[in-house]
C-alpha cells in the first residue's frame, strides 16, 4: 500500500477541488457521522493535514461540499446575541447562507445546490440531516423534536418558494421583509412545538 504524501502536493493546483470531490463521495457513502477528516483525505490521496489546511475541520469540509456560504453553527451564535425575535434572526441567518457567495454567484444558489445534492440520493439527505442536527438543531447531541422539525419545514418552504418556484412577492422581497413575516411562526416553533394530541412518536 502506497502511503499518501505528506503536506501539499507539489505541482497540483487543483488539490482543493480534488479533496472536495473525494469528500462528496465519502459523505454520500458513509454519511456525515461516518466520515472523518482522515477517511476523506484517504479518498483524495492526501495527508489529513492538507484537508485541515484548506477546510479547518469536518464541518468546514461539508460546507464546501454542499456549497454553503458558511458554517450554519454561526446561526446559533448569532441568535444567542440577538435581541427581539429569534425566529426572524433565524430566517435572516439562513437567507444569508443561501444567498451568500456560492460557486455560481446567483442569489439562492446555496439553497439550490443543497436541494440538488440532497435529492440526488437518500444517503446525501441523511448526511445533511446529521450535519444540521449537530451544527444547528441539537449541538448537545440529543435527538431533534417537533420544534426543530417544524422549523426545518418552515425554512425549507421559504427557500423553495423564494429560489426554486420564484413565488411572488416572496421571491423579490428583501430578507428583512421575509424574516419579519415568517419570524413569528418560527418563534412559536422554537418555543417548543409539541406533537398534536394523538400523534405518534417515531420509534426504532
Secondary structure, DSSP 4 states (H G I P E B T S, - for coil): -PPPPSSSPTT-S-HHHHHHHHHHHHHHHHHHHH--HHHHHHHHTS-HHHHHHHHSSHHHHHHHHTT-SS-THHHHHHHHH--S-HHHHHHHHHHHHHTS--TT-STTHHHHHHHHHHHH-HHHHHHHHHHHIIIII-TTSPPP-HHHHHHHHHHHHHHIIIIIS--TTTTTS-HHHHHHHHHHHHHHHHTT--PPTT------
